[in-house]
Amino acid sequence: MSKRVEDLLDGMTLEEQVAITSGRTMWSTQPVERLGVQRLRVSDGPAGVRGSRFDGPPSLNVPCGTAIAASWDPSLVRRLGGLLGRELVSKGARVHLAPTVNLHRTPVGGRNFECFSEDPYLSAVAAVQYVTGVQESGVGSCIKHFVGNDTEFERTTIDSRIDERTMRELYLVPFERAVRDAAVMSVMSAYNRLNGPYAGDSHWLLTTVLRDEWGFDGLVMSDWFGVKSTADAVNAGLDLEMPGPPVWRSEKLIAAVHAGEVTVETVRECARNVLTLLERTGGLDEPPGPEFSRDDAADHGLIREAGAAGMVLLRNRNDALPLIPGSLRSIAMVGPNAATGQIMGGGSAHVSPTRVSHPLDAISARLAAAGVTVAHAQGCNINKSLPEIDQRLVDSVVLEIFESPEAMDAGEAPRITGTTGAFRFNWFNDPLGRRGSHPYGVRLSMGLTPDHSGDWTFGVESVGSVRLHVDGRLILDNHNIPRGGSFFGTGKPEVSSMVSLEAGRRVDVSVEVRHVPTGMGLGGLNLGAKAPVNPVTIGAAVDAAASADATIVVVGTNDDWESEGWDRTDIALPGDQDELIRAVAGVSRRTIVVVNAGSPVAMPWLDEVDAVLVSWFPGQEFGEALTDVLVGEVEPGGRLPVTFPRRLEDSPAFEHHPGRNGVTEYREGRLIGYRWYDKTGREPLFEFGFGLGYADPVVVSASASGSHRVVAAVRNDGDRDGTQVVQVYAHLVDRTGLADDEPDQRLVGFAKVTVPAGTTRDVTVDLDVDAYRTWDLADSAWATWSGAVELRVGTSSRRIAERITIVL
């Protein structure tokens, strides 16, 4: 315990201690001005650090969680964490609400892209390095969502029924290791119920396991609007209710103390943890700093490196890749994500990037130097709602916020004026800093220079009514539209209208929002626009492909499909993308498919194409990173952190997801991901750990040194340097008496290595310290395997090159 913190607590009244256990605003806690205690500011992640405003200074956007884990490179993850720690400082915040370490129980989880993997060990390694990197800047990480928040379906009320052994051996592991190995400073409780009680009301979870067993000495905060009780949550060990103003603390907590439901010491412990986090992050005496953008070449280079390092080559028939510019005269680029790639998923992970490199721009620029022409056709559309306006077409984007809608209508001066690069806004508190909920007016204005002539479609979603003008002419007014599902149910659904525009002729676009308070105090605006639609888009793509030496088809999803707030309904590529790929493959000399998605997708066209590269959501340097890989300047460095099923019906939780009657049963137990496919004998489309390179080094021998180290010889017979990830899986030989959900094998170690052409390298793989532990249900304690264990050494969960038997 810190003497400074204890002295402050001694000097605080009960009311002041209660006050700092809840937020004051959406992103900060209550200060104690009388004692000079500052407020704690936090910021969303994990693919960047947004700051306190969706329309604030732009942020660096790093690859999503699956892309990071796909690198299988702990040192790279730590460097990315370091970048995010520095970003956090630039946003004047002390705690980063990241990483997200829930497991991929099902391939359709809406936030899978935020999470690392289906495997607890790979997730744990990534979590430890990510947290370590962030916290090296003297700020804190808040690991989330603790625990069982593995679906967006009814996420705030669903009861995740998970047996203790499954929870201990799978879902708790990344949290446990972040506590023990990275000293993570904060943990965020999950929205869902866990075997009955809400996770935030579970004393077993937040105190018995987290603090008593793991030794956690940091702060536990709620997910946003996730507190469900007063006394139960405080007594369980939930230190901080977020956001503010409080719903369950304040007067209610003081009353609970006076009624004997909560002790004074329990309140003091919550307040102690808030003050301790402030002290550890240097924020006890220093108020949150100004927010600004960090944007330099080194940052761009790291994001670009990480994007390429996570890209996974799944097929490369007849050496379709890499592309050799000198042997090509023309390239066709088609697909809905070619001109505007998807760099991140949706929801709280969204940031406004400092810049964006898109596939078409980057590849065109790189190949132009070699005299290669690039033709483009979109092929099809995948948006559920209208896409954001292409920032390359706009100028002079100004956001103004007014005291009230009436002040805006009357032509009064705005209270806030600033430039922005965003077209999606969420205001979780009053944007003018007033306490409570108030009406206000918002005007977003810009110049738009269309790149196509014809009927453009504009659309808006909003909290409150909206009027949209183009060159002073009203084209859209949604004041008669009732609330729908947008903005967590408080907003109006998208409405759209068309206006005829001429390519190259600049027009003024103005959007005015008349915000009225909602129960959540939430405000918001989404503005989208779509160029005139060509009714024969697939035909245009086929024509482009037929005359090109090679065709790159960039398909995938976007944040209409992968986002906080909803799960996908299947793993099929949305829209007509399957038809597009097949049509192009039928005429193209060489068809290269880039899958720009955060989670697995089905590939019914796989045998019809020459190459498949999974890019995930690779961050703001997407185009440059993709080009680096496609032209062979760098290896496709990734290996799958998740299994790709042939069809959704083959996946582990298919029969139990998303649940019914408010309950989701984890009946598959410990058999998620590759463990399920191993046990059931079902063939995945691509197995966990799989990935190809342009040179494919192979494991030629392996030996064990004790029980926790394997040394493997890796040989590269190719004519270029190659990268390989050596993976070690443990299999308990004697299966007598094992439970039905005992996995056949588990990942216990890995190492990534680059092997020069024509050489052999020895690679040391240090195995997980917990490689052989198992949860004993009878004793409610950890036990260790005994007897013969087979260590399987290979390059994926199914490509095993060597088997070594050791005896424990």
Beta strands, then each sheet from edge to edge (+ up, - down):
strand 1: 42-44
strand 2: 95-97
strand 3: 140-146
strand 4: 159-161
strand 5: 186-189
strand 6: 193-194
strand 7: 219-221
strand 8: 312-316
strand 9: 330-334
strand 10: 373-377
strand 11: 394-402
strand 12: 416-419
strand 13: 424-427
strand 14: 440-448
strand 15: 454-462
strand 16: 465-470
strand 17: 473-477
strand 18: 492-501
strand 19: 507-515
strand 20: 523-530
strand 21: 550-556
strand 22: 591-596
strand 23: 611-614
strand 24: 663-665
strand 25: 698-704
strand 26: 709-715
strand 27: 722-732
strand 28: 746-755
strand 29: 760-766
strand 30: 773-776
strand 31: 781-784
strand 32: 788-794
strand 33: 800-807
sheet 1: 1+ 2+ 3+ 5+ 7+
sheet 2: 6+ 4+ 24+
sheet 3: 8+ 23- 22- 21- 9- 10-
sheet 4: 12+ 11- 14+ 19- 16+ 17-
sheet 5: 13+ 20- 15+ 18-
sheet 6: 25+ 26- 29+
sheet 7: 28+ 27- 32+ 33-
sheet 8: 30+ 31-
end
